[in-house]
């Protein structure tokens, strides 16, 4: 299974819409969908400070966690979610920094871009809607 950043890089390298859609569908996972929705859906509002967080990325060859597992923690960062609203800001930010420091450094960059609502290179709303109908709710 490819890391999320690898999937997004592969999508970005495709020249045609149908090829981008195919790559997304072949690599479909909840983690990928969560990253895309978190980046593109205006209904997803992050309860984290914007900009570049102060974290130390782990080594590429020695990352203890995978975004395919860690994406489940996004629930602690989305405004309106019970799990998010019940957490004090310092705990929420500590969980966030722990996630960034545990996953592959390039996946950490994808997460930071997602929080800042930066759409991954090569993606557009029509491509996402064709690959994953109903994913974007705005």
N, C-alpha and C positions, 0 to 999 in steps of 0.2 A: 504494500500500500504506500502510495506516494504521500509525502508531507503536503500540507495545504499550500505552502509557498511554491512547491514544485508544480502543483496542478495549475495554480494561477499563472506561473511563468509559462507553462505549456499553452495555456489559453491565449496569453499575450502574444505568443509567437505565431499563432494561426492567423492566416490572412482572410479567410472567408467565414462568414457567420455560421454556416452549417458545420464547419470544422470546429469552431469554438463551442457550439452547442454539443457536438459529439463528445468532445473532451470532457466537458462538464458532466454530461450524462454517464459517461463511462467511469468517472471517478466520483460519482454521487456519494455523499456521506453527510451526516448531520452536522459535522464540524464545518464542512465546506459551505453548506447551506446557511449555517449560523453566521459565518464570516461575511458571506454575500449579503444576507439580510441586514446584519449589523452595520454594514457599510452603506447600503443603498436605500433602506426603508426608513422614511422620515418618521414613522410611528415608533421606531426603536430609538429611545433617548437614553444616552449613557449617563449614569450618575457618577462620573469620574472627571477629574480635571482634564481639560484639553491640552494639547501640546505634547511635548516629548517628556515622558516620565523619567525620573532618576533611577535607573536600574543598571545592573551589570549583567550583560548578556553572558550566557554560559558558552563553553567551547562547542563548536559545530559538531565535533566527533564525540562529544561527551555530554549530551543533554539527557537528563533523567526522565523527562516527561514528553508527552506527545500532545499536540493540539487536538488530535482525534479523541483523546480522553479528557483533556483539560477544558475543552469548550463547554462542558457541563457547568463550569463555574461562572459562565457569562450571566447566569440568573442572578448572581449577587451584584451585578453592575447595571442592570436595566431598570430604569426608573419605572415605578409602578408595581414591580414584582414584590411580593410579600417578603421574600428572602432578602431583597435589596433594602427595602424600607426599614426592616428591623435591625439592620447592621449599622453600628456607628461608622462614620466616615473613615476613621483611622484603620478599622478592621477591614473594611472593603478595599481600601488602598493597599493594605498589607497583602491581602489575597491576590490582588491584581499584580503587584510587583513580584510576588512569589511565582505566579504563572509565567510572567515575562522572563524571569530568570531561570525557569525550569525547562522551557520548550526550546527548540532549535532557534538560534538567533534570527534567522530569516522569518520564521513563523512569529516570533515576537514582534518583528517589524510589521508584519501583516496585522497583528492585533492592534498595535499602536495606530496604524492607518485606519483600521476599522473604527476605533474609538473616536478618531478625528473625522470620521465620515469621508475618508478619501477612497474613492472607488478604485478597485484594482485595475491595473493596466489591461486593456483588451476587453473589458466587460462593458456592457451597456444594458439598459433596461430591456430592450427588445430581445437581446441574447438570453438574459436571465429568465425572462417570461416564457421564452420558447423552451429552454432547457428544463426549468422547474416552474410550471404553471401554478399560480396561486401563492408562490413564496413571498412575493412583495405585496404587502397589504395596503399601501398608501396610494 
